[in-house]
Amino acid sequence: MSSLGQTASQPQFITSHGNRTVSNGPNVPLIDNIDAEQIIVPERKSWKNLFAYIGPGFLVSIAYIDPGNFETDLQSGAQYKYELLWIILVASCAALIIQSLAAKLGVVTGKHLAEHCRAEYPKVPNFILWILAELAVVACDIPEVIGTAFALNMLFRIPIWCGVLITGLSTLMLLLLQQYGIRKLELLIAFLVFTMASCFFVELGYAKPSSSEVLKGLFIPQLKGNGATGLAISLLGAMVMPHNLFLHSALVLSRKIPRSIHGLKEAYWFYTVESAFALSVAFLINISVISVSGAVCSSENLSPEDQRNCEDLDLNKASFLLRHVLGKWSSKLFAIALLASGQSSTITGTYAGQYVMQGFLDLRITPWIRNMLTRSLAIVPSLIVALIGGSSAAGQLIIIASVHRL
């Protein structure tokens, strides 16, 4: 009885899997410095605990506003105005449900999704699942490669194909950020998310889309016109992020959570609230991009140049949509935002890929090597398409990659 009383008065903690070792490896973190600022959550009934849980949801949400989402959003608004907004609403609601379940898995069991797959499945099915998960990471990385190449083209007039090659250097940025710890990374990405949101929210005020048409597009499903179904699938595909399930179930382990029933319930509740807020911001950004694109491209006062941009709208031509907010600097600042989006997605994709490999195969490799392997597989098709078809074909590759996530 005395031992039971002692256990009850001293809560145990779920520690991050980042300090776990592989069967024959050294006792080093899975990813450098992921536990550098690990947060201990006290067992108390208070909304102040929410601040300890803020972070993983924003890392996850960046995948829903990556260059692939921007590309499909822009084309959706330019071609079909607000008619496809309902897809973003449905996909965002589904994303919240799935991401909250991924977080719950990590909180309750203390293991992430890939580790559970290795424990539950025989070797052959487990290996097949690992291959599929790796392909999903690569498919999500292709839009980031092309989006970064577009950003470099707008900033420095570098050819798209050359920008594709330069994206391999993003590994250096990843290594630079890792030394500051997971908490700093969470704050940085949250800042980038709110920066992008501010730009498009202000532009939304200038564009002044019809509120009745926006609401109609949100709540009345419709697919009209040639190509609407294909673009709708692309929109849905851009919102499908398989690697996020592995990432979210692992990131929640970066907090030390009391293993009492109350502690676990509170952790799941706060992670759900935090995810709902972060994904709501991502949802509003996507809605804003589509609405701005639809309002601007349907305007009767467009210049001939802007009309041509709307007819073949992609990330490389989209900076004119922000002209009201950013003026003559619209191209440069939009490029910086696009570059930040691509690089943030690269960082989260690398974390997800590392968890996938460690979980499915019980194998760990140096993060920069892991990043270069994934990035190389994404660069090859991007480079071929950019060399043959230029920026227009590269933009179409983003759409194709989004469709193949489904």
C-alpha positions in Angstrom: 0.0 0.0 0.0 2.8 2.4 0.8 4.4 1.8 -2.6 1.0 2.5 -4.2 0.7 5.8 -2.3 4.2 6.8 -3.3 3.5 6.1 -7.0 0.3 8.1 -6.9 2.1 11.1 -5.4 4.9 11.1 -7.9 3.5 11.1 -11.4 5.4 9.2 -14.0 6.2 10.8 -17.3 6.0 9.8 -20.9 9.3 10.8 -22.3 10.1 11.6 -26.0 11.1 8.7 -28.1 13.9 10.9 -29.3 16.3 9.4 -26.7 15.4 5.8 -27.7 18.2 3.7 -29.1 18.1 1.4 -32.1 19.0 -2.2 -31.4 22.7 -1.8 -32.2 23.2 1.9 -32.2 24.6 4.5 -29.8 22.4 6.3 -27.3 22.0 9.5 -29.3 18.9 11.5 -30.2 16.9 10.4 -33.3 17.2 13.9 -34.7 19.8 16.3 -33.4 18.6 18.5 -30.5 14.9 17.4 -30.8 14.9 17.2 -27.0 17.0 20.2 -26.4 14.1 22.2 -25.0 11.8 19.3 -23.9 8.9 20.7 -21.9 7.7 19.2 -18.7 3.9 19.6 -18.4 2.8 19.9 -14.7 -0.2 17.9 -13.6 -2.6 20.7 -12.8 -6.0 21.8 -14.0 -5.3 25.0 -15.8 -5.6 26.5 -19.2 -2.1 27.8 -18.7 -1.0 24.3 -19.7 -2.1 25.0 -23.2 1.0 27.1 -23.9 3.2 24.1 -23.1 1.4 22.1 -25.9 1.5 24.8 -28.6 3.9 23.9 -31.4 3.3 20.5 -33.0 0.1 21.7 -34.6 1.8 24.5 -36.4 4.6 22.2 -37.6 1.8 19.9 -39.0 -0.2 22.8 -40.5 2.6 24.1 -42.7 2.1 21.1 -44.9 -1.4 22.4 -45.7 -0.1 25.7 -47.0 2.9 24.5 -48.9 3.7 25.5 -52.5 1.5 22.6 -53.8 -1.5 24.0 -52.0 -0.8 27.5 -53.3 -0.5 26.3 -56.9 -3.8 24.4 -56.8 -5.5 27.2 -54.9 -4.4 29.8 -57.5 -5.6 27.8 -60.4 -8.9 26.9 -58.7 -9.7 30.6 -58.1 -8.5 31.7 -61.6 -10.5 29.1 -63.4 -13.6 28.4 -61.3 -13.7 31.4 -59.0 -15.3 30.2 -55.6 -17.0 27.1 -56.9 -14.4 24.6 -55.4 -14.1 26.2 -51.9 -16.3 23.4 -50.4 -13.5 20.9 -51.1 -11.1 22.9 -48.8 -13.8 22.9 -46.1 -14.4 19.1 -46.3 -10.7 18.3 -46.5 -9.8 20.6 -43.6 -12.5 19.0 -41.4 -11.2 15.5 -42.3 -7.6 16.7 -41.6 -8.5 17.8 -38.1 -10.1 14.5 -37.2 -7.2 12.5 -38.6 -4.5 14.7 -37.1 -6.2 14.6 -33.7 -6.2 10.8 -33.8 -2.5 10.8 -34.7 -1.8 13.0 -31.7 -3.9 10.8 -29.5 -2.0 7.7 -30.6 1.3 9.3 -29.5 0.0 10.7 -26.3 -1.7 7.5 -25.0 0.9 4.9 -26.2 4.1 6.9 -26.0 5.0 5.6 -29.5 4.5 7.1 -32.9 2.6 5.6 -35.9 5.6 4.0 -37.7 6.7 2.2 -34.5 3.3 0.8 -34.1 3.3 -0.4 -37.7 6.5 -2.3 -37.2 5.2 -3.9 -34.0 1.8 -4.9 -35.5 2.7 -6.1 -39.1 4.9 -8.9 -40.4 8.1 -8.0 -42.1 6.8 -8.0 -45.7 3.7 -5.9 -45.2 5.7 -3.6 -42.9 8.3 -3.1 -45.7 5.6 -2.4 -48.2 4.1 0.2 -45.9 7.5 1.8 -45.5 8.0 2.1 -49.2 4.5 3.7 -49.6 5.3 6.1 -46.8 8.6 7.1 -48.4 6.9 7.6 -51.7 4.4 9.9 -50.0 7.2 11.9 -48.5 8.8 12.3 -52.0 5.5 13.2 -53.6 5.1 15.9 -51.0 8.6 17.1 -51.6 8.2 17.7 -55.3 6.0 20.8 -54.9 8.5 22.2 -52.4 11.3 21.8 -54.8 9.5 23.5 -57.6 8.0 26.2 -55.3 11.5 27.0 -54.0 12.8 27.2 -57.6 10.0 29.6 -58.5 10.9 31.7 -55.5 14.6 31.8 -56.5 13.6 32.8 -60.1 11.5 35.7 -58.8 14.3 36.8 -56.4 17.4 36.4 -58.5 16.1 35.6 -62.1 17.7 32.2 -61.8 16.4 29.7 -64.4 13.8 27.3 -63.0 16.0 24.3 -63.8 19.0 25.9 -62.0 16.7 26.7 -59.0 15.7 23.1 -58.8 19.3 22.1 -58.4 19.9 24.7 -55.8 17.1 23.4 -53.6 19.4 20.6 -52.6 21.3 23.1 -50.5 18.2 23.5 -48.2 19.8 20.7 -46.2 22.2 23.4 -44.9 19.3 25.5 -43.6 17.9 22.4 -41.9 21.1 21.7 -40.1 21.4 25.4 -39.0 17.9 25.4 -37.5 18.4 22.0 -35.7 21.0 23.4 -33.4 18.4 25.7 -31.8 16.1 22.9 -30.8 12.5 21.9 -31.6 10.9 24.7 -29.6 12.6 27.4 -31.6 11.7 25.7 -34.8 8.0 25.5 -33.7 8.0 29.3 -33.0 9.7 30.1 -36.3 7.2 28.2 -38.4 4.3 29.6 -36.4 5.7 33.1 -37.2 5.9 32.2 -40.9 2.4 30.9 -40.9 1.0 34.1 -39.4 3.1 36.2 -41.8 1.6 34.4 -44.9 -1.8 34.7 -43.3 -1.5 38.5 -42.8 -0.5 39.1 -46.4 -3.4 37.2 -47.9 -6.0 38.4 -45.3 -5.1 42.1 -46.1 -5.2 41.4 -49.9 -8.6 39.7 -49.3 -9.8 43.0 -47.9 -8.6 44.8 -51.1 -10.0 42.2 -53.5 -13.5 42.3 -51.8 -14.9 39.0 -53.1 -18.7 38.6 -52.9 -19.4 37.2 -49.5 -22.6 35.5 -50.8 -20.6 33.7 -53.6 -17.9 32.7 -51.1 -20.4 31.2 -48.7 -22.2 29.5 -51.6 -18.9 28.0 -52.8 -18.1 26.8 -49.2 -21.4 25.0 -48.5 -22.9 24.0 -51.8 -20.8 21.3 -53.6 -20.6 21.8 -57.4 -18.4 20.7 -60.2 -19.1 22.7 -63.4 -17.1 23.0 -66.6 -14.4 21.0 -68.3 -11.5 20.2 -66.0 -13.3 21.0 -62.7 -13.2 17.4 -61.6 -9.5 17.1 -62.2 -8.7 20.3 -60.4 -11.0 19.3 -57.5 -9.0 16.1 -57.2 -5.8 18.2 -57.2 -7.2 20.4 -54.4 -8.1 17.4 -52.4 -4.7 15.7 -53.1 -2.9 18.8 -52.0 -4.7 18.5 -48.6 -3.8 14.8 -48.2 -0.6 14.6 -46.2 0.2 11.0 -45.3 3.6 11.9 -43.7 1.8 14.3 -41.3 0.3 11.3 -39.5 3.8 10.0 -38.7 5.0 13.4 -37.9 2.2 14.5 -35.6 2.2 11.2 -33.6 5.9 11.7 -33.0 6.0 15.4 -32.3 3.6 15.1 -29.4 6.2 13.0 -27.6 8.4 16.1 -27.3 6.4 17.0 -24.2 6.8 15.2 -20.9 3.2 14.4 -19.9 2.0 13.1 -16.5 0.8 9.5 -17.0 -2.2 10.0 -14.8 -5.6 9.6 -16.5 -6.2 13.4 -16.1 -2.8 14.1 -17.5 -3.4 12.0 -20.6 -6.9 13.4 -21.2 -5.7 17.0 -20.8 -2.8 16.4 -23.2 -5.1 15.0 -25.8 -7.6 17.8 -25.4 -5.0 20.6 -25.6 -3.3 19.0 -28.6 -6.7 18.9 -30.3 -7.4 22.5 -29.5 -3.9 23.6 -30.7 -4.3 21.5 -33.9 -7.8 23.0 -34.5 -6.4 26.5 -34.2 -3.4 25.9 -36.4 -5.4 24.0 -39.1 -8.1 26.8 -39.0 -5.4 29.3 -39.8 -4.2 27.1 -42.7 -7.8 26.7 -43.8 -8.4 30.5 -43.9 -5.1 31.0 -45.8 -6.3 28.5 -48.5 -9.7 30.1 -48.6 -8.1 33.6 -48.9 -5.7 32.5 -51.8 -8.6 31.0 -53.7 -10.9 34.0 -53.1 -8.2 36.6 -54.0 -7.3 34.7 -57.1 -11.0 34.4 -58.1 -11.8 38.0 -57.3 -8.8 39.5 -59.1 -9.0 37.2 -62.2 -12.7 37.8 -62.6 -12.3 41.6 -62.3 -13.3 43.7 -65.4 -10.5 46.1 -64.8 -7.6 43.7 -65.5 -4.7 44.9 -67.7 -3.9 42.7 -70.7 -0.8 41.4 -68.9 -2.8 40.4 -65.8 -5.4 38.7 -68.1 -2.6 36.6 -69.6 -1.4 35.8 -66.1 -4.8 34.6 -65.0 -5.2 32.4 -68.1 -2.1 30.5 -67.2 -1.7 31.2 -63.5 1.0 29.5 -61.6 3.3 30.3 -58.6 5.8 32.1 -60.9 3.2 34.6 -62.0 1.0 35.0 -58.9 2.8 37.9 -57.2 0.6 40.4 -59.1 -2.3 39.2 -56.8 -0.5 40.9 -53.8 0.2 44.2 -55.7 -2.4 46.1 -53.6 -0.7 45.2 -50.4 3.0 45.1 -51.3 3.2 47.5 -54.3 6.3 47.3 -56.4 7.8 44.9 -53.9 5.0 42.4 -54.4 7.2 40.0 -56.5 10.1 40.0 -54.1 8.1 39.6 -50.9 5.8 37.0 -52.4 9.0 35.1 -53.4 10.3 35.3 -49.9 7.0 34.0 -48.5 7.0 31.2 -51.1 10.6 30.4 -50.2 9.7 30.3 -46.5 6.8 28.0 -47.3 8.9 25.6 -49.3 11.7 25.5 -46.8 9.4 25.1 -43.8 7.7 22.2 -45.6 11.1 20.7 -46.3 12.0 20.8 -42.6 8.8 19.1 -41.5 9.1 16.6 -44.4 12.6 15.7 -43.3 11.5 15.2 -39.7 8.6 13.0 -40.9 10.9 11.0 -43.2 13.4 10.4 -40.3 10.6 9.1 -38.1 9.3 6.9 -40.9 12.6 5.3 -41.5 13.4 4.8 -37.8 9.9 3.5 -37.0 9.4 1.0 -39.8 13.0 -0.2 -40.1 14.5 0.5 -36.7 17.1 2.3 -38.7 18.5 5.8 -38.1 20.7 7.8 -40.4 22.2 11.3 -40.2 19.5 13.9 -40.9 21.4 15.7 -43.7 21.9 12.4 -45.5 18.2 11.6 -45.0 17.3 15.0 -46.5 19.6 14.6 -49.5 18.2 11.2 -50.3 14.6 12.4 -50.3 15.4 15.6 -52.1 17.4 13.8 -54.8 14.4 11.7 -55.6 12.2 14.8 -55.9 14.8 16.8 -57.9 15.2 14.3 -60.8 11.6 14.5 -62.1 11.4 18.2 -61.3 14.7 18.9 -63.2 13.6 16.9 -66.3 10.3 18.7 -66.5 11.8 22.1 -65.9 14.4 21.6 -68.6 11.9 20.3 -71.2 8.8 22.3 -70.5 9.9 25.3 -68.4 7.9 27.0 -65.7 4.5 26.1 -67.1 5.3 22.4 -67.1 6.9 22.6 -63.7 3.6 24.1 -62.4 1.7 21.2 -63.9 4.0 18.8 -62.2 2.9 20.2 -58.9 -0.7 19.4 -59.8 0.3 15.9 -60.8 2.2 15.3 -57.6 -0.8 16.5 -55.6 -3.1 14.1 -57.4 -0.8 11.1 -56.8 -0.9 11.7 -53.0 -4.4 10.3 -53.1 
